[in-house]
Structures are given as C-alpha cells and as structure tokens.
Amino acid sequence: MGATVTTAQTAGKTWDGGNEPLNASYGKLMMWFFIVSDALTFSGFLAAYGFSRFKFIETWPLADEVFTHFPFMHGVPAPMYYVALMTFILIFSSVTMVLAVDAGHHMNQKKVAFYMFLTIIGGMIFVGSQAWEWKNFIHGEYGAIETKGGSILQFVDAKGKRVALEEFATTTVEQREQLTRGKGRWFMEEGSLPTYSVKQVLDGFKTHPELLVRTEVINGTETLATAKGLNSNTALNSRKHKFILSRAESEARLANATLVVEGANLQRNEYGSKLFADFFFFITGFHGFHVFSGVIINIIIFINVLLGTYQKRRSYEMIEKVGLYWHFVDLVWVFVFTFFYLV
C-alpha cells in the first residue's frame, strides 16, 4: 500500500527514476555529461592562459599586429578581419544545425539533409581557415632578433611602421652551418636555418640609419611612463603600442643579438612572449580538433539521413545529440575568440 502511494506522489515529478529522468533520454544525458566535463577542461586552459597573460602583460603580443592576414590580399593589413569571418561562419553553422533539428522534428528528411550539408561545409571552412591561420603564424611576416636575455627586438621606420628583414638585411655570402646534437653539442639543437643570419641583419641595419628597434614591451605602463616623464593621460593614450628605442639605444640592444627569429613555434616567437605561441597552438589546436571531430560525426549522421535510417526509426533524436555537441563547440570558440583576439 505504501509503495502504491509513493508511486502516485512521484509520478508527476520531473525526476521519477524512470528510463528518462529530467525528460531526457539516456543519450542526451550522456552528451550533457560529456559537454560539462569538456567545458571544465577548456575553462582550465583559458584560466591558465589568462593567468600567464596578466603575469607577462608587458611583453604580450598585440592581436591586431599578429592576425593581420586575409586570403588573396597579401601585404594588405586587415587586422582581425579574417578571424571575424571565421567566427561568423562557425556561428552560422550553428544556425543551420538548429534548422536541421527543427526539420527532424517535422520528419522532413530532405530539409534535414540539406541543413546538415550546410553545417558540414561551414565546419570544413572553419577548420581549413584555422590551418591557413596557423601557416601564417608559423611562417611569420616581418622577422625579429632575439637577444641573449631572450628579448625580442623588431624593426620599424621613423614613423613606427614595421619593417621586414628582407627589406634591409644584406645578402652577403656567408658560411652557415645548422647546429645539431651530432656535432659535439648534444644539449643544443636548432631547427631549420632562418633566411638571414644575425650578421646580415646587423650589417643591413647599419646601412639604414632611418631604422629603429622596437622592443616587445608595451608602452604606456606605469614604469615606462615614469621613466619617460609622461603624465597619466599621455601614458593612457600610448597604450597598445610597443616601446620604440632611439637609434643609439637600438644599436646598444642589437649588440646582444644572438638569433634571427622568423614566425612562431613552441620555442620562439617573433611577435613577443613565447607563452603566447604555446597557448595559441595548444588551445586553438584543441578546439580545432573538436571541430574536426564534429565534422566527421556530422558526415556520418548525414550519410545515415540520406539512407533514411532515422526516417525508418521515426525519430531524429541523433541530430539533436550531435547538435548539442556542435553548439558547445561554437560557444567555446566565442570564449577563445574573446580571450585571444579581442581582450
């Protein structure tokens, strides 16, 4: 009798201990569990990025100067344009996924297939765009010099505009040998040789008196403002700009030059702090792997839609499960985009 009363009291509740607690199927619940755990992983990565950035904020690269490329517009500065386009494409793919889910609710196989196809295309474009962005980031654009202390020195003209090494470095013939562990120095090794040697860059700098050196330090901080005798308003207006040295100071800093840095990798970064490149490759790569996995899963689901698998089951719930994952991936990118490119 008591058992009957308990069942009657709990029958109208959302969680009744049956096969679908919270009115969600087992598959949806497992997807939500995965999303929550993955969200915690991304949160940890982004928190570590934020901590490192504010710890080394004076030498952190400026996104507007790093991500300036746009396809078929070589040499034309377009800061953040292509990243914004990538973001729009990924968000638009979420819209097509919503439409696919809605079409599934109406058992419209053709519309489900059409919107799933658009979602897959959007995901492919995004993954390809990330690969293209990585290529430009790794290759670099201007080049820089690394000093004995690990500081990055960039070159600018009298107006503060960046100057590439190829515009002034000499092309004198020089015997250069790549350092490997097999040449008696097992503890040291370098990758491929840069286009120019340190000597070629320094010789070119001496023959171009209009050139100056720009450090990786951001101008406008309290320390730099005090050193230059600037008031708080002037310091505020000079933020988001790298500190430019005088000609004499530039020559003094270049005396400690040890390496030519072109592009970015896990060891060196021509744009500034090495940690920026480490986090960029790891976090965007991890997110890109999620998008790539989502594209593969979407292709499998798309094939099943064409075969009529879900039409025969009279249920397109699988589209909803994949849609949850896809929306999560899009949401994560919003945070990655904000942390890396906007803040």
C-alpha positions, -999 to +999 in steps of 0.1 A: +000+000+000+029+023+009+046+016-024+015+025-043+012+058-025+049+066-032+045+059-069+014+082-071+032+110-053+063+109-076+045+102-109+041+139-117+076+150-109+103+157-135+127+131-120+107+100-114+135+074-115+122+060-148+140+054-181+141+092-189+148+113-158+145+150-164+125+141-195+158+134-214+169+102-230+200+083-219+219+095-250+211+132-243+221+129-207+255+113-216+261+141-241+254+167-215+278+149-191+305+150-218+298+187-225+301+197-189+334+178-184+348+192-216+337+227-206+357+223-174+388+213-194+385+243-217+379+265-186+412+253-171+431+260-203+417+295-207+423+303-170+459+293-174+461+315-204+446+344-186+470+340-156+500+338-179+489+368-199+485+391-169+517+379-154+536+388-186+513+415-198+541+440-207+555+417-233+523+400-245+518+403-283+491+426-297+465+406-316+459+434-340+496+431-351+496+393-352+465+383-371+465+408-400+463+384-430+434+379-453+434+354-482+443+368-516+453+401-500+490+397-494+506+428-480+473+445-472+469+450-434+435+436-424+437+431-386+411+407-373+390+407-404+396+370-413+392+359-377+359+377-376+348+360-408+358+326-394+337+333-363+307+343-384+309+311-405+311+289-374+282+307-357+262+305-389+268+267-390+250+266-356+220+282-372+219+256-399+222+229-372+192+244-354+173+243-387+183+206-392+170+197-357+137+215-364+133+197-397+139+165-379+110+173-355+088+176-386+102+144-401+114+162-432+142+141-444+152+164-473+155+195-452+175+177-425+199+165-452+202+200-467+209+218-434+233+191-423+252+195-455+255+233-449+267+226-413+294+203-426+305+228-452+307+255-425+328+233-403+351+224-431+357+260-440+364+268-404+390+240-400+406+250-432+407+286-421+424+276-388+450+257-408+457+287-430+460+309-400+484+285-384+505+286-415+508+324-415+515+324-378+543+298-381+558+314-412+558+350-398+557+382-416+585+406-406+611+386-386+629+398-355+660+395-334+663+376-301+689+388-276+710+369-251+684+376-224+656+362-246+641+396-255+625+401-289+636+431-310+616+442-340+624+468-366+605+499-375+610+530-396+610+566-384+571+566-384+569+535-363+558+512-392+571+476-391+599+468-415+606+432-426+641+418-425+641+413-463+638+450-468+672+459-453+692+427-445+723+423-466+727+393-489+764+388-485+776+352-489+783+337-455+792+302-445+764+290-422+760+256-405+730+243-388+736+233-352+727+197-344+733+173-314+756+152-336+782+180-338+797+178-303+770+198-285+744+172-276+725+196-253+718+221-281+699+219-314+682+243-337+656+239-364+659+250-400+682+279-406+665+313-409+666+332-442+692+357-428+720+354-403+724+378-374+754+394-392+734+400-423+707+417-403+731+438-383+750+449-414+718+459-431+707+479-400+740+498-400+735+509-436+699+521-430+702+550-404+664+556-406+656+523-389+649+519-352+644+490-329+610+483-313+610+461-282+584+436-271+574+458-242+541+476-244+545+514-240+522+532-216+527+511-184+534+530-152+571+521-152+577+533-187+556+564-182+577+573-152+610+567-170+600+589-198+584+616-176+549+612-190+518+621-172+490+596-167+469+609-196+498+606-220+506+571-207+469+561-212+469+573-248+501+555-256+489+521-245+487+492-270+519+503-287+553+487-284+582+508-270+605+522-297+641+529-288+663+557-301+690+550-327+717+549-301+696+526-278+688+504-308+724+498-316+732+491-280+705+465-277+714+449-310+749+443-297+734+414-277+717+398-307+720+360-308+693+347-331+671+356-360+635+347-353+610+342-382+575+334-373+564+314-342+568+279-328+569+262-294+603+276-287+604+311-302+580+338-312+588+369-333+557+387-320+566+387-283+562+363-254+569+327-262+540+316-240+516+333-264+526+309-292+524+279-268+489+287-257+478+297-292+489+264-307+475+243-278+441+259-272+432+267-308+445+233-319+425+216-292+394+234-303+402+227-339+403+190-331+369+193-316+355+210-347+372+184-370+357+156-349+323+172-351+326+174-389+334+137-391+305+129-369+282+151-389+293+134-421+284+100-406+250+113-395+245+130-429+250+096-446+225+080-423+200+107-431+204+101-468+200+063-463+167+070-444+179+054-412+162+079-389+132+082-411+126+045-406+131+049-368+106+077-369+130+097-347+157+122-355+170+124-319+205+116-331+205+150-348+197+167-315+226+149-298+251+160-324+235+195-324+243+198-287+279+190-293+281+214-322+266+243-303+291+236-275+320+238-299+307+271-312+302+285-277+337+275-268+351+294-298+333+325-287+354+324-255+386+315-273+380+344-298+374+368-269+405+358-249+429+356-278+417+382-303+396+408-285+408+413-249 
